[in-house]
Amino acid sequence: MQFGYVALFAAALPMASLMALANNLIELRTDAWKMLTQHRRPVAQASDDIGAWHQARDVAGSRASPFSALLPPTAS
């Protein structure tokens, strides 16, 4: 979801990528703290790929380029 928002609205809000990075770093630290102190260790499960999210990422990426190209001319 976050990749889609950053890719689609990068032309309108260039700081979105930095805001997403900051969000990911904060979320990484808080999730690590929760896993270390609040939860038991999860059981590892093997996977071949990321499943349906691969297609969702491809769709978001393919729609982001034309949208970003068309956004600046229509915004002014």
Backbone hydrogen bonds in HBPLUS format (Angstrom, degrees):
<---DONOR---> <-ACCEPTOR-->    atom                        ^
c    i                          cat <-CA-CA->   ^        H-A-AA   ^      H-
h    n   atom  resd res      DA  || num        DHA   H-A  angle D-A-AA Bond
n    s   type  num  typ     dist DA aas  dist angle  dist       angle   num
A0005-TYR N   A0001-MET O   3.08 MM   4  6.46 160.6  2.12 155.4 159.6     1
A0006-VAL N   A0002-GLN O   2.97 MM   4  6.17 168.0  1.98 156.1 159.3     2
A0007-ALA N   A0003-PHE O   2.85 MM   4  5.94 163.5  1.87 150.6 155.8     3
A0008-LEU N   A0004-GLY O   2.87 MM   4  5.90 162.3  1.90 150.0 155.2     4
A0009-PHE N   A0005-TYR O   2.99 MM   4  5.87 161.0  2.03 146.9 151.9     5
A0013-LEU N   A0009-PHE O   2.92 MM   4  6.02 155.4  1.98 156.1 162.7     6
A0016-ALA N   A0013-LEU O   2.97 MM   3  5.57 164.8  1.99 121.9 126.4     7
A0019-MET N   A0015-MET O   2.90 MM   4  6.16 156.5  1.96 155.9 163.7     8
A0020-ALA N   A0016-ALA O   2.83 MM   4  5.97 151.8  1.91 145.4 153.1     9
A0021-LEU N   A0017-SER O   2.97 MM   4  6.17 152.0  2.05 140.3 147.9    10
A0022-ALA N   A0018-LEU O   2.96 MM   4  6.18 161.9  1.99 146.6 151.0    11
A0023-ASN N   A0019-MET O   2.94 MM   4  6.13 157.2  1.99 144.0 150.7    12
A0024-ASN N   A0020-ALA O   2.89 MM   4  6.10 157.8  1.94 147.8 153.6    13
A0025-LEU N   A0021-LEU O   2.95 MM   4  6.21 157.4  2.00 152.7 158.4    14
A0026-ILE N   A0022-ALA O   3.01 MM   4  6.20 164.6  2.03 151.7 155.7    15
A0027-GLU N   A0023-ASN O   2.87 MM   4  6.00 162.9  1.90 151.1 156.6    16
A0028-LEU N   A0024-ASN O   2.86 MM   4  5.92 150.2  1.95 142.2 150.4    17
A0029-ARG N   A0025-LEU O   3.12 MM   4  6.35 160.3  2.16 146.4 150.4    18
A0030-THR N   A0026-ILE O   2.98 MM   4  6.24 165.1  2.00 153.9 158.2    19
A0031-ASP N   A0027-GLU O   2.88 MM   4  5.90 158.5  1.92 145.7 152.1    20
A0032-ALA N   A0028-LEU O   2.97 MM   4  6.07 153.1  2.04 142.6 150.2    21
A0033-TRP N   A0029-ARG O   2.96 MM   4  6.18 158.0  2.01 146.6 152.4    22
A0034-LYS N   A0030-THR O   2.94 MM   4  6.18 160.4  1.98 146.8 152.1    23
A0035-MET N   A0031-ASP O   2.93 MM   4  6.13 159.8  1.97 147.9 153.3    24
A0036-LEU N   A0032-ALA O   2.95 MM   4  6.12 150.1  2.04 147.2 155.2    25
A0037-THR N   A0033-TRP O   2.92 MM   4  6.00 150.1  2.01 150.9 158.4    26
A0038-GLN N   A0034-LYS O   2.74 MM   4  4.95 151.1  1.82 134.1 143.5    27
A0039-HIS N   A0034-LYS O   3.20 MM   5  6.46 130.4  2.46 157.5 161.4    28
A0054-HIS N   A0051-GLY O   3.22 MM   3  5.99 157.4  2.27 118.4 123.4    29
A0056-ALA N   A0052-ALA O   3.25 MM   4  6.58 162.6  2.29 149.2 154.3    30
A0057-ARG N   A0053-TRP O   2.91 MM   4  6.02 154.8  1.97 145.6 151.5    31
A0058-ASP N   A0054-HIS O   3.06 MM   4  6.29 154.7  2.13 144.6 151.5    32
A0059-VAL N   A0055-GLN O   2.94 MM   4  6.18 160.8  1.98 154.5 159.1    33
A0060-ALA N   A0056-ALA O   3.02 MM   4  6.18 166.2  2.04 147.4 151.4    34
A0061-GLY N   A0057-ARG O   2.92 MM   4  6.03 157.0  1.98 145.5 152.3    35
A0062-SER N   A0058-ASP O   2.92 MM   4  6.07 154.8  1.99 146.7 153.1    36
A0063-ARG N   A0059-VAL O   3.06 MM   4  6.22 145.4  2.18 147.6 156.1    37
A0064-ALA N   A0060-ALA O   3.07 MM   4  6.06 129.2  2.34 137.9 150.3    38
A0067-PHE N   A0063-ARG O   3.40 MM   4  6.34 157.6  2.46 141.1 147.4    39
A0068-SER N   A0064-ALA O   2.84 MM   4  5.91 161.6  1.88 153.3 158.3    40
A0069-ALA N   A0065-SER O   2.99 MM   4  6.15 149.0  2.09 148.4 157.2    41
A0070-LEU N   A0066-PRO O   3.00 MM   4  6.14 147.7  2.10 146.4 153.9    42
A0071-LEU N   A0067-PHE O   2.99 MM   4  6.00 133.2  2.22 144.3 156.0    43
A0075-ALA N   A0071-LEU O   2.97 MM   4  5.99 134.7  2.18 153.6 166.8    44
